[in-house]
Amino acid sequence: MSWKGLTKSVTRAPQTLKQRFNIGEITKDPVYIDAERRFEELEKETKKLHEESKKYFQAINGMLDHQIEFSKAIAEIYKPISGRMSDPDSFVQEGNPEGIRACEEYEGIVGELKTTLQPELEMIETRVIRPADELLEIIKAVRKLAGKRDHKQLDYDRHRAALKKLQDKKDKTLKDEKAMYKAENDVEQATQDFNYFNDLLKDELPKLFKLEREFIKPLFQSFYYMQLNVFYTLHERMQSIDIGYFDLTLDIEAAFEKKRGDVQSQAEAISITKYKTTGGRRPGQPMSKYGQKALEAKGESSRRSTITSDSTETPPPPYSPAPGSALSPPLSATSWGSAAKTKGAAPPPPKPKPSRLSGAPAVETVTALYDYEAQAEGDLSFTAGDVIEIITRTQNDNEWWNGRVRGRTGQFP
């Protein structure tokens, strides 16, 4: 705001306050008040049309572009992520060629659809968005003119109030006569300025309202039918998609179950997925079976062995592998299932120390570090901390041994 405008605002402030609280004589023109109300409705409708049409135009283009990018991303996921690419014959193809072809086919369909809808979207821009922009510029100019009219009304009411105050004063002095003469001139000038802008708007606004009936309402109708055309084009093309890789007759969940097949039962049939562990989980924290399997797989390289040789009731200190050690590397919970099938060349554990009080060797025991549930008849179940008495053993720590705990005997890894 310029210095001149600021000065005028300060001068008009008392009259603005009076008008807001309806104090004193306020000029009211019913014809202009009605025209201003209709003008505000026109301004609101035009802004709504402009914003909604622009949002719709951007949304349709954005949706189609997003579908193309999404199809490309899924195709990248389907591509193999392992193998020596320098020698293609040295590895088996691990990707999903059918899925990649389906993604490429879908991408082509969306690209064709975007080309088909392009003229319709351009029509929305040229016949709705741009005309609405032009009308908003006209409304902006009219709004500026209405603001000037309001300022002239404030000056008109302010000068009339000052003149009336001087006229009502008794025993006027020469100074009062001069002030009244100046006030009369101010009122006359303010009356001319106010009437000019007030009459101009009362004359021009009805013309604008006439154009509204010929312009705004048809624009809304055109935009409505353009939206219908775009919707039906999208619906018809999407319904006619025939990609064998996708089954559009099923809902999302049913299609997922169909694609998954018996993968879950196959995974559950693997013995490695049936072992449970209590290590690494905080008390009270729930864990799904898939999270438990992931934790078990992670612990394969970091946990100590499930059982450790022990000739006393107290477990030995943590084992740190060193070159030439006679103890085997620690076994994790995930390595138990493969222990029965693995025949490694790990060195045997140290022999138990003989008892000093008897000529017979001491009973050899091991302490369980984790829980284990029997998977077949003849297996031995135990929990973390149980001391298992070894009945028979082999020289290979990766094989199954026979033991006894709490009066029960069986095989354990």
VOFI-238435 format. One record per atom (N, C-alpha, C): residue in one letter; x, y, z. Coordinates in steps of 0.001 Angstrom, whole numbers, plus 500000, padded with zeros to 6 digits. Each point is the difference from the previous one (the first is absolute). Example, Ala and Ser with C-alpha at 12.3 -4.5 7.8 and 13.67 -1.06 7.14 Angstrom:
<nodes>
A513190494310507800
A499110501190500000
A500900501200500000
S499650501050499280
S500820501190500060
S499230501090500730
</nodes>
This chain:
<nodes>
M500845498821500000
M499155501179500000
M500892501246500000
S499655500978499139
S500777501232499913
S499686500907501191
W500831501062500133
W499796500936501105
W498651500728499859
K499644500295498754
K498726500673499750
K498824499104500398
G500112498724499617
G498933499060500355
G499900499794501504
L501163499994500672
L499998499843501455
L499350501200500678
T500272501183499485
T499407501210500563
T498475499989499853
K499528499569498838
K498554499930499777
K499349498960500911
S500676498889500212
S499455498958500868
S499858500505501425
V501003500749500471
V499936500554501358
V498867501025500103
T499828500812498956
T498945501015500010
T498613499359499999
R499860498888499289
R498700499330499892
R499713499058501168
A500995499761500848
A499838499020501066
A498805500282500911
P499788501257500480
P498838500244500878
P498671499682499318
Q499852500379498722
Q498758499732499291
Q499835498507499723
T501137499309499750
T499924498541499807
T499484499315501253
L500465500454501146
L499541499436501268
L498527500283500218
K499536501206499678
K498583500332500148
K499129499144499083
Q500490499793498769
Q499221499202499049
Q499913498547500448
R501091499500500581
R499991498608500447
R499000499792501129
F499881500958500879
F499066499880501123
F498698500765499777
N499810500464498749
N498749500659499606
N499701501212500886
I501007500856500136
I499876501209500805
I499899501199499059
G499012500849500252
G499833501190499171
G499264499685498710
E500049500942499063
E499314499837498719
E500910499257499018
I499520498829499552
I500757499163499055
I499228499940498691
T500646500338498919
T499354499960498688
T499786498554499567
K498767499671499645
K499662498648499551
K499193500083498723
D500508499336498972
D499326499944498703
D499498498571499801
P498711499729500144
P499484498623499894
P500323499332498669
V499982500784498927
V500279499415498689
V501444499505499941
Y500905500829500490
Y501406499595499969
Y500258498853500978
I499361500000501133
I500193498918500981
I499607498656499402
D498876499985499271
D499571498753499351
D500972499597498901
A500475500973499235
A500959499705498927
A501320499477500581
E500429500562501121
E501245499547500624
E499872498562500507
R498834499662500525
R499780498622500468
R500092499015498838
R499389500326498886
R500053499127498825
R501426499919499444
F500711501130500090
F501385500008499519
F500873499066500849
E499804499980501309
E500759499103500874
E499713498534499658
E498758499672499679
E499654498639499592
E500689499632498687
L500007500962499057
L500671499764498723
L501486499764500213
E500627500794500842
E501426499846500278
E500283498638500630
K499162499582500921
K500181498716500675
K499856498836499023
E498984500067499129
E499777498922499032
E501144499914498992
T500479501142499555
T501086500003499015
T501276499408500588
K500331500392501230
K501182499442500649
K499854498487500185
K498819499558500352
K499770498567500186
K500174499253498679
L499419500547498930
L500132499361498690
L501457499923499581
H500731501077500194
H501407500032499604
H500819498990500795
E499829499965501306
E500793499099500840
E499654498536499738
E498707499698499907
E499594498605499800
E500432499471498635
S499847500799498963
S500393499541498660
S501513499808499926
K500756500892500627
K501453499859499991
K500439498773500778
K499390499755501159
K500321498813500787
K499662498721499234
Y498859499996499320
Y499599498813499237
Y500969499726498854
F500384501056499307
F500954499863498891
F501321499408500500
Q500520500522501097
Q501254499505500558
Q499851498590500565
A498842499696500574
A499795498680500605
A499992498891498940
I499317500227498883
I499938498978498948
I501386499770499406
N500699501072499677
N501361499847499462
N500925499329501015
G499900500421501266
G500839499402501032
G499703498526500214
M498721499628499941
M499632498602500184
M500577499119498894
L499895500442498765
L500523499205498885
L501526499893500075
D500672501108500300
D501463499950500134
D500407499088501156
H499246500045501082
H500312499150501148
H499847498525499648
Q498976499649499228
Q499799498609499607
Q501163499500499143
I500495500851499124
I501135499602499155
I501242499784500847
E500286500928500903
E501175499863500870
E499863498800500926
F498796499741500481
F499768498852500877
F500251498690499252
S499547499928498763
S500224498801499195
S501494499768499775
K500744501075499762
K501446499861499819
K500672499513501282
A499544500508501154
A500583499586501274
A499751498521500274
I498797499512499726
I499690498582500209
I500829499134499063
A500190500436498765
A500829499244499060
A501436499884500511
E500502501053500624
E501345499943500575
E500065498998501141
I498940499916500792
I499969499029501100
I500020498573499463
Y499317499784498886
Y499931498660499415
Y501317499553499369
K500912500905499753
K501257499627499358
K500903499249500982
P500891499100499499
P500883499256500908
P500978500928500705
I500329499637501230
I500925500824500784
I501283499249500330
S500198498804499432
S501216499248500280
S500492499350498711
G501204499413500045
G500564499348498836
G501146500788499412
R500873499334499279
R501135500659499367
R499603500445498599
M499789501274499855
M499505500504498727
M501054499896498898
S501290499859500377
S501033499881498974
S499943498658499289
D499389499007500628
D499870498678499398
D498559499544500139
P499119500359499078
P498573499698500145
P499698498511500119
D500884499137499475
D499737498562500052
D500356499384501344
S500562500774500902
S500484499427501256
S498972500059501117
F498825500575499741
F498989500048501056
F498620499779499391
V499091499600500857
V498620499755499588
V499214501305500121
Q499134500253499028
Q499198501212500030
Q499113500010501239
E500142501038500855
E499244500072501240
E498928501078499977
G499840500686498908
G499021501079499935
G498601499482499708
N499115500912499633
N498614499668499688
N499673500559498622
P500382499278498941
P499771500518498644
P498529500280499715
E499103499133500488
E498576500213499737
E499520501290500659
G500427500232501251
G499608501226500681
G500547501235499314
I501240499920499493
I500600501142499304
I499226500299498717
R499641498958499268
R499224500213498770
R498635500608500313
A499380499540501101
A498701500553500383
A500111501475500352
C501083500374500709
C500201501405500353
C500214500851498754
E500780499490499058
E500240500746498762
E498710500159499197
E499177498950499997
E498735500083499278
E499064501017500650
Y499963499997501340
Y499156500968500714
Y500502501426499782
E501307500169499984
E500585501321499752
E499603500505498616
G499992499101499007
G499580500389498657
G498532500404499949
I499154499272500768
I498569500339500032
I499790501381500596
V500680500299501101
V499851501312500636
V500549501097499088
G501101499717499290
G500526500986499070
G499012500319498888
E499347498962499451
E498977500223498975
E498821500789500570
L499630499670501237
L498887500706500638
L500331501475500209
K501235500283500365
K500410501396500171
K499938500749498680
T500403499336498915
T499930500633498680
T498547500244499588
T499114499046500338
T498584500138499655
T499357501159500754
L500359500165501267
L499382501030500833
L500650501371499827
Q501127500073499325
Q500707501267499892
Q499149501100499371
P499274499743498880
P499156501076499439
P498914500455500966
E499418499046500740
E498949500360500948
E500557500855501137
L501191499664500467
L500614500777501074
L500414501383499503
E500486500072498768
E500337501309499434
E498757500864499836
M498864499366499705
M498749500749499872
M499582500580501350
I500235499241501083
I499700500525501334
I500849501229500286
E501238499950499577
E500898501125500266
E499611501225499169
T499677499786498721
T499726501141499118
T498589500566500179
R499025499140500315
R498606500444500058
R499476500254501403
V500747499600501011
V499532500209501375
V501025500792500819
I501230499472500061
I500995500616500881
I500388501391499511
R500328500138498728
R500432501307499491
R498880501044500039
P498770499676499554
P498920501001500145
P499748500390501450
A500117499051500902
A499822500331501417
A501107500939500467
D501215499804499494
D501102500913500328
D499691501419499534
E499507500110498775
E499691501317499456
E498872500675500788
L498999499220500384
L498899500568500769
L500471500438501384
L500923499273500574
L500540500395501302
L500745501325499911
E500669500255498888
E500665501288499817
E498981501134499937
I498871499752499311
I498944501017499945
I499408500219501389
I499767498924500712
I499447500111501357
I500958500751500910
K501283499768499812
K501004500704500797
K499928501508499760
A499827500394498733
A499895501432499678
A498717500598500583
V498896499245499911
V498733500489500566
V500107500116501518
R500679499031500626
R500168500039501448
R500822501224500417
K500980500349499206
K500801501188500290
K499145501266499882
L499131500029498977
L499102501142499820
L499004500096501158
A499516498848500462
A499073499988501135
A500688500501501270
G501288499700500124
G500747500502501150
G500100501523499973
K500214500564498823
K500031501460499883
K498648500604500352
R498940499349499538
R498651500491500311
R499765500021501503
D500443498959500704
D499842499957501457
D500786501119500681
H501193500299499481
H500793501075500580
H499324501358499772
K499425500184498816
K499301501258499728
K498753500137500880
Q499363498902500312
Q498850500055500900
Q500430500425501404
L501147499467500457
L500508500410501304
L500288501500500034
D500631500530498921
D500291501432499941
D498710500815499954
Y499034499497499248
Y498714500702499875
Y499302500103501350
D499912498882500706
D499354500010501317
D500803500819501011
R501329499937499901
R500844500737500945
R499842501514499823
H500012500479498774
H499868501444499746
H498582500485500326
R499003499191499742
R498624500391500345
R499837500133501509
A500622499040500731
A499908500079501450
A500717501241500540
A501153500356499418
A500731501186500440
A499214501268499695
L499364500060498806
L499209501177499644
L498795500142500907
K499318498902500271
K498817500051500862
K500374500473501405
K501152499585500487
K500456500418501325
K500246501504500046
L500570500539498927
L500237501444499952
L498689500772499847
Q499068499447499217
Q498716500666499795
Q499175500038501276
D500104498987500808
D499222499939501237
D500619500828501119
K501210500488499819
K500662500766501041
K499390501411500092
K499741500431501220
K499444501327500238
K501121501020500201
D499672501239499798
D500962501089500184
D501298499733499226
K499866499869498689
K501141499704499154
K500955501188499949
T501258499730500039
T501032501008499863
T500435500089498544
L500873500959499735
L500515500135498633
L500764498740499595
K500696499443500934
K500738498759499718
K499054498860499663
D498873499960500713
D499008498947499720
D499376500209498628
E499775501255499615
E499434500269498682
E500946499551498893
K501302500271500196
K500977499539499009
K500049498471499927
A499940499365501182
A500024498524500032
A498756499428499348
M498843500653500214
M498766499500499393
M500042500160498483
Y500588501105499528
Y500127500210498559
Y500871498895499385
K501102499689500662
K500884498921499520
K499291498649500052
A499220499755501051
A499287498732500133
A498959499839498908
E499341501117499614
E499014499919498920
E500674499615498687
N501158500578499747
N500742499632498776
N500442498537500038
D500438499533501175
D500413498587500128
D498827499065499771
V498832500372500523
V498815499163499812
V499608499944498537
E500063501145499338
E499642500026498579
E500934499130499175
Q501306500098500250
Q500964499172499263
Q499824498523500330
A499799499684501280
A499810498605500409
A498731499412499408
T498958500854499883
T498737499522499409
T500201499642498536
Q500735500839499273
Q500261499710498588
Q500817498715499834
D501036499848500807
D500840498793499897
D499217498739500343
F499229500069501065
F499234498819500422
F498951499629498963
N499264500999499506
N498957499708499011
N500592499422498716
Y501204500466499644
Y500616499492498767
Y500259498493500106
F500686499591501035
F500321498574500147
F498760499168500325
N499093500556500784
N498793499253500370
N499107499762498780
D499795501042499192
D499160499854498798
D500689499110498963
L501326500130499908
L500725499171499033
L499828498510500308
L500141499637501246
L499853498596500380
L498558499522499855
K499056500833500357
K498593499607499846
K499631499808498539
D500714500680499129
D499720499868498569
D500735498816499372
E501248499743500463
E500824498963499379
E499782498609500592
L499711499916501283
L499834498677500628
L498861499195499389
P498838500589499709
P498955499203499337
P500447499424498665
K500853500733499266
K500528499454498749
K500875498768500276
L500767500070501068
L500839498858500362
L499155498796500415
F498892500286500680
F499120498900500407
F499324499356498794
K499734500798498983
K499428499453498774
K501005499079499313
L501275500440500017
L501041499138499431
L500164498725500815
E499727500088501279
E500101498802500847
E499059498903499504
R498768500392499688
R499046499004499523
R500429499404498666
E500727500799499194
E500416499520498688
E501380499352500015
F500713500119501114
F501391499537500021
F500279498996501120
I499725500392501237
I500367499154501136
I499218498689500007
K498691500084499911
K499193498775500070
K500313499043498843
P500134500482498767
P500413499065498936
P501375499377500249
L500891500767500640
L501316499436500310
L499872498833500978
F499179500178501021
F499778498914500951
F499427498766499295
Q499058500219499098
Q499406498875499271
Q501034499320499100
S500802500801499311
S501023499415499123
S501011499195500816
F500395500543501120
F500952499288500853
F499413498687500503
Y498724499995500308
Y499327498778500469
Y500034498913498928
Y499643500366498773
Y499982499002498923
Y501416499562499609
M500969500899500114
M501383499590499751
M500461498975501032
Q499627500197501239
Q500334499033501037
Q499356498646499730
L498736500020499581
L499322498742499677
L500710499270498866
N500397500728498988
N500682499387498858
N501316499359500434
V500768500714500825
V501258499446500493
V499741498762500846
F498995500052500859
F499703498867500876
F499602498764499191
Y499100500169499053
Y499563498850499204
Y501139499425499163
T500867500864499500
T501154499502499234
T500917499168500891
L500283500510501189
L500836499245500943
L499347498679500390
H498714500054500316
H499295498794500458
H499946498939498909
E499656500417498807
E499868499039498895
E501343499353499675
R501078500789499984
R501314499437499650
R500517499083501097
M499815500382501241
M500473499162501094
M499214498702500096
Q498687500050499719
Q499190498789500052
Q500347499023498878
S500528500530498915
S500309499135498854
S501433499472500025
I500745500281501067
I501375499500500090
I499983498474500072
D500782499356499164
D500068498539499965
D501470499578500036
I500575500037501184
I501372499549500208
I499935498694500775
G500464498928499385
G499849498689500620
G500636499865501373
Y501002500816500276
Y500701499898501276
Y499120500458501165
F499015500873499709
F499121500532501032
F498613499380499864
D499369499751501137
D498629499499500034
D499124501107500579
L499344500747499130
L499194501139500441
L498627499590500497
T499680498704499928
T498697499555500501
T499994499819501509
L501168499974500624
L500105499815501447
L500338501321500670
D499650500075501285
D500402501184500733
D501485499888500359
I500536501022500635
I501447500080500232
I500479498843500880
E499288499740501095
E500446498968500938
E499930498609499379
A498902499713499290
A499860498686499371
A501059499794498908
A500277501054499231
A501031499889498966
A501374499755500622
F500257500629501135
F501278499784500685
F500120498553500477
E498940499467500607
E500039498621500474
E500193499019498841
K499376500313498875
K500136499121498841
K501432500007499476
K500607501175499908
K501374500093499530
K500970499353500979
R499732500133501284
R500914499453500986
R499995498477499982
G498844499401499751
G499928498541499930
G500326499348501332
D500818498928499932
D500351499260501215
D501377500384500526
V500433501215499707
V501317500442500466
V500073499958501522
Q498912500391500678
Q500015500030501450
Q500141498590500581
S499245499046499441
S500100498631500507
S501375499410499707
Q500590500345498856
Q501347499518499699
Q501022500565500980
A499839501275500336
A500930500601500957
A499843499375501386
E498757499734500390
E499774499401501308
E500471498551500043
A500065499351498837
A500456498606499962
A501504499882500204
I500724501086499784
I501454499968500219
I500259499963501492
S500849499029500436
S500210499811501437
S500604501217500660
I500766500774499237
I500681501146500600
I499011501051500491
T498809500004499421
T499037501031500379
T499195499629501226
K500191498784500547
K499179499568501128
K500662500211501341
Y501281500286500031
Y500683500170501273
Y499688501363500582
K499872500034501292
K499680501232500694
K501200500441500820
T500016501265500327
T501085500532500803
T499468501106500880
T500612500134501165
T499635501097500901
T501088501040500066
G501109499742499327
G501112500944500059
G499744501218499137
G500446501143500452
G499950501218499210
G498684500733500038
R498960499472500704
R498716500691500045
R499756500519501396
R499599501255500097
R499742500589501294
R498707499468500581
P499901499868501304
P498778499478500629
P498811500888499681
G498872499350499703
G498770500731499731
G499874500531498595
Q501028499820499185
Q499950500515498623
Q499498498904499068
P498831500193499327
P499476498960499111
P500858499868498763
M500023498785499463
M500792499748498800
M499251498989499142
S499808500327498718
S499365499076499078
S500969498889499643
K499438498936499406
K500874498873499668
K501009500382498915
Y499610500964499106
Y500949500424498979
Y501107500852500607
G499632500842500974
G501025500766500686
G500918499108500785
Q499441498898500586
Q500818499066500767
Q500973499282499081
K499500499614498795
K500902499335499053
K501130500939499571
A499640501293499778
A501035500950499617
A501020500176501110
L499529500005501260
L500917500141501125
L500898498778500106
E499434498791499753
E500796498780500056
E501059499993498898
A499585500474498798
A500972500035498902
A501116500983500292
K499645501125500621
K501020500994500337
K500951499469501054
G499461499182500925
G500838499482501072
G500933498900499577
E499900499565498746
E500824498882499553
E501478500334500047
S500336501284499798
S501403500381499992
S500443500656501293
S499058500179500968
S500388500732501197
S499752499248501312
R499082499031500028
R499724499316501264
R501050498941500307
R500071499681501277
R500850498880500401
R499230498705499789
S500610498900500197
S499376498709499753
S498858499772500959
T499015499198499548
T498835499692500820
T500392499190501220
I500968499137499843
I500467499196501119
I501489500156500113
T500543499881501162
T501433500130500210
T500454498932500965
S501162499421499723
S500516498932500849
S500259500538501390
D499655499187501014
D500115500434501382
D500108498767500878
S500981499946500855
S500160498879500924
S499595500395501395
T499548501242500201
T499518500451501299
T498625500607499824
E499401500456501098
E498675500587499939
E500040501432499469
T501147500655500083
T500119501385499533
T500457500028498545
P499294500723499106
P500425500051498591
P501358500663499873
P500765499619498975
P501325500600499789
P499862501444499537
P501089500756500048
P499946501391499534
P499765500050498501
P499559501185499481
P499747500112498544
P501212499586499195
Y499685499339498904
Y501039499442499150
Y500365500994498907
S501271500222499825
S500506500830498910
S500887499140499125
P499627499733498759
P500801499123499138
P501411500525499835
A500938499101500079
A501410500359499806
A500650498948499133
P501050500341499305
P500676499005499142
P500470498811500822
G499689498850499482
G500446498778500657
G499121499572501145
S498869500642500224
S499126499608501102
S499392498643499727
A499827499233501088
A499435498655499842
A498496500020499975
L499382501161500359
L498543500061500023
L499485500370498619
S498804499529499695
S499391500294498705
S499383501387500047
P499789500625498826
P499364501319499959
P498607499916500600
P499499501145500561
P498686499979500632
P498902499738498991
L498975499265500461
L498841499705499170
L498868500928500397
S499308500558499010
S498852500851500279
S498732499170499935
A498870500652500354
A498729499299499975
A499632499576498589
T500435500749499004
T499637499656498621
T500847498882499439
S501130499657500657
S500870498942499483
S499640498629500554
W499023499945500953
W499651498692500574
W499382499067498969
G499083500570499165
G499303499133499059
G500932499364499006
S501101500694499654
S500933499448499029
S501105499173500646
A499996499931501332
A501064499270500682
A499942498511499705
A498750499475499871
A499865498566499755
A500467499600498618
K500008500972499064
K500364499660498630
K501434500382499666
T500623500784500834
T501347500501499713
T501040499074500598
K500981499666499232
K501105499178500484
K501296500783499807
G500196500942500881
G501178500840499884
G501234499331500580
A501107500654499854
A501276499465500495
A500459500755501233
A499028500487500821
A500382500753501193
A500686499082501002
P501006500471500725
P500700499156500979
P499082499641501165
P500212498844500658
P499133499571501115
P500239500877501208
P499003500065500911
P500151500788501222
P500993499337500941
P500530500729500996
P500951499402500949
P499342498904500847
K500822498998500389
K499487498898500800
K499686500489501408
P498956499415500649
P499653500424501370
P501115499643500966
K500167500839501048
K501014499758501001
K499566498867500936
P500896499103500391
P499638498926500912
P499767500531501397
S499124499358500702
S499687500402501374
S501149499624500913
R500297500858500990
R501084499729500939
R499571499015501093
L498676499806500170
L499506499132501067
L499649498609499511
S500062499757498735
S499627498694499465
S500835499706498778
G500192498740499765
G500765499605498813
G499178500129498743
A498651500035500118
A499136500106498823
A499980501438499501
P499904500213498692
P499950501367499461
P498728500724500433
A500094501334500173
A498836500801500394
A498968500037498872
V498755500175500392
V498920500075499011
V500166501291499198
E499979499877498684
E500160501173499142
E498644500660499755
T499946501281500174
T498743500751499804
T500251501196499097
V498909500506499490
V500019501245499227
V498863500886500500
T500177501312499870
T498981500967500442
T499351500654498784
A498667499964499971
A499254500595498880
A499931501514500165
L500338500714498947
L499923501469500017
L498677500505499453
Y499246499160499260
Y498734500417499421
Y498983498876500130
D498725500323499772
D498932499003500015
D500050499158498725
Y499518498755500137
Y499880499133498836
Y498767499126500182
E499135499937498974
E498813499158500032
E500221498791499093
A499633498822500489
A500163498769499222
A499206500097498707
Q500648499644498889
Q499362500058498699
Q499524498632499509
A500449498936500622
A499609498647499597
A500059499091501225
E499420498843499870
E499991499028501105
E501445499561500290
G500375499989501250
G501350499630500386
G500897501191500246
D499527501250499653
D500794501196500250
D499832500416501461
L500982500717500501
L500010500438501387
L499735501506500045
S498946500412500719
S499685501417500169
S500693500524501246
F500419501269499960
F500607500620501164
F499844501515499894
T500273500654501102
T499917501457500063
T501367500570500336
A500144501295499800
A501271500664500276
A500374499837501475
G501246499580500256
G500478499813501364
G499973498558500476
D499309499109499262
D499969498581500382
D501385499383499851
V500377499159500968
V501256499235499938
V499655498612499468
I500487499671498838
I499677498743499320
I501139499006500231
E499644498819500493
E500985498934500198
E500182499254498687
I501258499885499556
I500279499334498724
I500074498490500241
I499172499266499257
I500012498536500082
I500960499438498967
T499776500348498772
T500920499591498921
T500242501209499125
R501205500021499427
R500363501114499142
R500872499519498859
T500149500861499018
T500882499687498874
T501184500952500051
Q500950499755499119
Q501188500854499949
Q499728501298499235
N498851500076499337
N499659501179499202
N498973500831500773
D500354501247500299
D499091500868500756
D498786500429499182
N500030499834498691
N498879500412499160
N498951498909499852
E500199498847500645
E499029498916499950
E499135500016501250
W499011499094500051
W499066499926501127
W500556499036501058
W499854500357501277
W500429499168501110
W498783499541500797
N500214498960500835
N498951499520500906
N500269500562501385
G498936500487500651
G500182500571501326
G498779499819500868
R500133500453501265
R498912499864500975
R499875501325500758
V498755500434500193
V499738501200500791
V498633499833500676
R499980500214501323
R498780499886500800
R499297498671499787
G500754498928499926
G499438498657499881
G499566499611498601
R500186500838499040
R499635499669498618
R501260499853499169
T499982499034499105
T501144499755499125
T499587500172498550
G500966500303499167
G499717500167498578
G501188500603499296
Q499822500246498694
Q501060500581499174
Q499855501525500022
F501146500649499942
F499981501454499937
F501167500471499152
P499866501164499365
P501070500498499141
P501127500618500818
</nodes>
